[in-house]
């Protein structure tokens, strides 16, 4: 750059910096900062545009404090900061997840007489909602209207409504929905979908159906997601006619069912034990070019297991492998539970080992995909205890306890919980191995776990045993008192 004579002016470099900052997908912000410093070394005086660009680079790299240092330099050099300068800093806080600092900065900017545009407000609402600060988003919504410069638009309202629905705070989003319509802001399909999802989650079927009716009345075309949510809601509630009616209605209007549509309907049939209908729907799904996924297969496997057709369920598992679909933890848990109840413990244990084999990378440091969860362990141990195979059950319990000694295993749901302790203690009591049962009872007390009703019944029987000491009986009584 020293060889260029005369050196181009700051406007030329501003054009260069602006182009570099727009490079996708990873703008070279560090390079822009380095070039800027080099220009200062060569004696080129920056202007407001170049300084704002520099501040933006720092903020995009999550160095918002350095962005504020640039603001101080802007004022020191006698420039008047623009709304773009302040917007850069607001976006910096949002980008670095420092949402608690956004609203105070906005208040300061407004006091200086600057007014952010709707794009900035939109980013602020997205940031606050993404961080779960619904109270902050609602406060900003009220303040935005009181400022009087901009009114919230449908995108901002939809963002806040979506966040409130996700937290199942349904009265508030419904109030906002009513409020925006009173102000003449027409809801869009995203707004309706958000509310329908919230209503479906809380099982408010009538209200969700009414929301769909309102959409159609207002000539707003529902999306495939709208229909899928309603179908899923009715299917989970065991309804038969409504999901089928919605399915026919959407297909008549040219909507092609997707994997989510078919999976919801399949799950409904399986929950009701209508496996013949589930098979027909699976065939229709494949015929229409929709490839079943792990959720689809898991629903069918669960349905067959509940119908005690384990051979059919195992056949579907083989089909999954043939189609190169990896079973997930739900698939394995369903099969292990069914096999244990059917006294096929050898095969259940085989699947348990298969889960572990597929759940770890070769370096055994990072889990990938399928790993047994606490339900898997409990189910298998319960089956082994019922079959009086206590040594195998205890082996799994010891293995599980050892895993729990490693960092973060408890957080991942792989540490013995109340269910595990209750299961193995009952197994030892039923197998007359009272000494080992009492050892675990003491450990259970230390962990402040609670005995369930079945275990309590076993404890009552032990209280009448003359071979058990007073100290151990006192311990058992404490569980009964709780």
N, C-alpha and C positions, 0 to 999 in steps of 0.2 A: 504493500500500500504506500510505502514511503517513496516508491519509484514513480507514483502518479503525481504529475505536476502540471498544472496546479491541482490540488486536492479538490474533488467534487464537493459541492455544498451540502449542508445538512438535509435539504429537501430531497436530494438524490438518495442519500443514505436512508432517509425515512421511508422512501419507496421500497428500498431493498429490505429493510427491517420488516415492513408490513407484509411483503411477499413471503419472507422466510417464516413469519408467524402463522401463515396460512397453509404451510406445507402439511399434508395429511400422510399417514395418520399421527405421526409424532413430530410436531414442530420443533426445530432445533433451538429452543429457548436459551440453553447455555451458550450456544455459538453467538446468538444475538447480543447477549450480555458481554461476552468477550470482545466482540467487535466494537461495541459501544465504548468500553473502557479504553480500547486501543485508539479510538478517535479522540477521546479526551486527552490521551497522552500526546497525540499529534497536534493538539491545540484547537480542535474544532469545537465551537461552542454549541451545546445542545439547545433545542427549542422545546416548547411545551409538548409537541407531538412525540418527539423522540424520548422525552422523559416519561411520558405516559406509557409509551410502548415498553420502556425498560421496567416500569412498575408492573405492567401486565405480565412480563416474562417472569419476574420474581414471584408474583402471585400464583401463576400457573404452575410454578415449581414448588408451591406450598411455603414459600418464604415471604409470608405476608408482612412480617416485621420489616423486611428490607423494602417492600413496596411502600410502607409508610415512611421509610427513610428517604425514598425518592420524592414523596410528597413534601417532606420538609425541605428538600433541596429545591423543589419547584418554587416554593414560597420564598426561599432564601435568594433565589436568582431573580426574583421580582415578577414571576409569572403568576397569572390568576388561574388557579385550578379550575378545570371544567367539570361538567357532570360526567364526562367520559372517564376522567381521572378517578373520581369517587366510585363510579360504577365498577371500575377495575378492582378497587379494594373490596367492595362488597362481594364481587364474584370470587375474589381471593379467599375470603372467609368461607364462602359456600363450598368452593373447590377443596378446601382443606378441612372441611367438616367442623368449622368453628362457628356453628350456627348461633350460639348464644351471644356472639359479638355483632351479629348482623343488624338486629333492630336498634341497638344503641347507636351504631354508626349511621343508620338511616336517619334517626332523630337529629343527630348533629348536622347531617347534610341538609335536611329540611330547614333547620334553623339558620343555615347559611344562605338560604334562598334557592337552593337547587332542588330540582324535582326529577327523580328517576322516571324512566318510561315504563310501559307495561311489560316489556321484555325483562327488565331488571326485577320488577315486582314478581313476575312469573318465576324467575330463578329463585327468588327469596322464598316464595311459598313452597316450591319444590324442595328446597333445602330444609326448611322447617318441618315439613311433613315427612321427609325421608328420615329425619332424625327422631321422629316421634313426638315432636313438640307441637301437639295440636293446639294447646292453649296459646302458644306464641303465634301460630298461624291465624287463629280466631281473633286475637288481639290486633294483629297486623291488618286483618280484613276490616275491622271496625275503624282503625286509624286511617287506613287508606281512603275510606269514604269521607272521614272527617277532614282530611287534607283538602279534598275537593278538586284536586287537579285531574285525577283519573278515577274512573269507576271500575271495580273489578269486572272482568269479562267472564265468559262461560268457561274458559280454560282454567282460570284461577279458582272459580267456584267448584269446578269438577275436581281439581287437585285436592282442595280441602275436604270436600265430600268423600272422596276416595280414602283419604287418610283416616277420617273419623269412622268410616264403615269398617276399615281393616281392624280398628280397635274396638269394634262392636258397640260404638257409642251412637246407636241408631237414631234416637230422638233429635240429636243435633244436626246430622246431615239432612234429615227430612225437613227440619225447620229451615235450613239454608236453601234447600231445594224449592220450598214454598216462597222464600224471600226473593230468590233470583227471578222467579216467574212473575211475582208482583212488580218487580222493577223492570219488567219487559225484556229480561235476558232469557232467550229460548234455550232450553236444555238440548244437548246433542246426544247421539247414541252412546258416547262414552259416559255421560252423566247418568243416563238410565241404567246402563250396564253395571255401573258402580253400585247404585242403589239396589238393583235386583240381586247382585251378588251378596250385599249386606243382608237383605231380607231373607235370601235363601239360606245363608249361614245360620241365621237365627230361627229358621224353620217357619217363617211367616209367609206361608204359601199363598194365602188369599191376597195379601198386600203385594207380593211379587207378581202374581198374575194380573192384578189391577194395574201395576206399573207397565206391563207389556201392553195391556189394553189402551192405556193412555198414549203410549208410543205410537201405536197404530192409528189412534184417533187423530193424533197430531201430524200424521203423514211422515213419521220418522221410521225408516226401515230398520228393523232389528238386525243385528249381526248374527253370525253363526254362534258366537259366544253367548248371546242373549238366550237363544234356544237351548244351548247345552246346559247352562246354569239351571234353567227351569226343569229340564229333563232329569238332571242329576238330583235336584232337590226332591222331586216326586219319587224317583226310584229309591233313594235312601230311606224314604218314609214308607216304603212298601206299596206305593200306589201302582196300579196297573194301567188304568184307562188314560189318565192325564198325560203321562210321558209318551204313550203311543199316539195320542191325538196331536200332541205338539210335533212329534216326529213326522207324522203325515202332513201336517199343516206346513212345516218348513220345506219339505221335499216338493210339495205341490207348488210352492212359490220359487222353486229353482235353487234352493240351498242344498248343496251336497253335504251329507253327513261326513264328519271327519272322525279321526280316531277317538277323540274325546266323546263325541256323540255315541258311538257304538259302545265304548267302554262303560259309559254311564248306564245305558240300557242293559248291557250284559250283566253288569253288577246287580242291577235290579232283579233280573230273572234269577240270578244265582242266589241272592238273598232270600228269594221266595221259594227256592228249590225247584224252579221250573227249568230244568236242565235241557229238556228237549227244545224248548223255545230258545234257550241260550245257544244251543248248537246251530239251530236254523239261522239265527242272527249272525253267528260267526261265519257261516257259509255265505250269507248275503254280503257281509262285510268284505270278505276276500273276493267275491264275485265282482264287487264294485271297485276293486282295485285299492282297497284300504288295508294295508298290511298290519296285522295284529302286533302289539308291542308287549312289553313285560307286564304292564298293568292289565291288559286284556287277558293274557294267559293266567296271571295270578288270580284274577276274579273267577275264571272258570275252574281253576284248580281248587280254590276255596269252596266253590259251589259243589264240586264233586266230593270233596272231603266231607263237607257237611251232610251230603247225601249218602255217605259211607260207600262211595264208589271210588276207592283208593286206586284201583288198577287204572281207571280212566284218568285220574289225576296224574299218576306216574307216566301214563302215555303222553299226556300233554307236556310233561317236563322233558321227555325225550324229544318231542316235537320242537320245543324251545331250543334245545341244544342243536338239533338238526338245522334250525333256522338261524343259528348263531346269535341267539338271544340269551344273555346271561340272567339267570334268576336273581331276584333281589332278596333282601332279608325277609320280606313279607311272604314270598313264595316258599322259602325254606321253613319259616316258622309254621306256616299252615300245614305243610307236609309232615314235619316232625311231630306236631301236635296230633295229627290224625293217626300217624303210625304208632305213636305211644299209646293212644287210646285203643288201637287195634292190636296192641301187644306185639307189634313188629319192631321190637327195640333194636335189633341188630341193624335193620335198614335205617331206622331213625338216627342211630349213632353214626352210621355211614354218611348220612347227609350232613350231620353235625361236623364231621371231619372234612367233608367236601367244602362246607362254608369256610372253614378256617384256611383250607388250602387255597381257595380262590380269593380270600379276603386280604392277603398280604402280598406285597411285592417281594422279589427275591432277596432284597436287602433287609426285609422284615422291619423296616423303619416307618413305613408310611402305609396306612390302610387305603385300599382302593376298592370301591364298589361294595361287595358283600362282606359283612362281618357279622358273626352271631351277636344278637343283643341279649339283654337280661331275660327276655321272654323265652328265647331259644333255650338258654341254660336251664331255666326253671322248668320248662316243659319236659325236657329230657331227663332232668333229675327226678321229677315227679313220677315219670314213667318207670324209671329204674327202681325207685323206692317202692312203688306198688308191686313190682315184680320181685321184691326182696333182694335186688342186686345192689346192696348197700356199698360195697367196696368200689364199684364203678361210679355210683352217684357221688361218693366222697372224693373220688379221684377228680371228677369234674369240678366239685366244690373247691378242692385244694388248688386246682389249676386256675379257677376263677379268682380265688383270693390272691394268688401269686400275680395274676395280671393286674389286679387292683393296686398292687404295690408300685406299679410303674406310674410315672407322671401322666396326669390327665385321663387315665383310664376310667376313673369314677365319673368324670364329666361326660364321657362318651357312653355311659350306661352299661359298662362292662364290669362293674364292681358288685359283689354280692349285696343284694338289698333285702328288705323284709321278706319278700316272697321266697328268695333263695334260702334264707335261714329257716323260715317256717317249714319249707318243703323237706330239707335235709334233717331237721330235728325230729319231725314226725316220722321220717323213715327210720331213724335210729331207735326211736321209742317203740315203733311197731316191730322192729327187728330185735328187740330186747337188749340193744347195746346202750344201756342207760348211761354208762360212764361217758361215752363220747357225746351223747345227747346233752348231758349236763354241761360239758365243756363248751359246747356251742351256745347253750342258754346263757352262760356267764358272759360270753363274748357278745351275745345279742343284747344283754343288759347294758354293757359298756357302750355299745353303739346307739343305745336308746331306741332300739327297734321295738315295735309292738307285735305281740303274738296275735294271730288271727283266731277265729272261733274254733276251727278244727284243732289247732295246736293247744288252745286253752283246754279243750276237752281231754286231750292227752295228758296235760299237766294235772288235771283233777284226778286222773287215775294214778299218777305217780305219788300224789300226796298220801295215798293210802298204803304205799309200799313201805314196809318196815325196814328195808335195807337202805333207804335213802336218809341221809343225815338231816339234822334239824336246820343247819345253815342252808342246805340246798332247798329244803322245803320252804324256808322263809323267802328264798329267791323266787321260787315258783309262785308263792302267794302274792308277791309284788306285781307279777304279770296279771294275776287274777284281779287285783285291786284296780289296776289301770283299765 
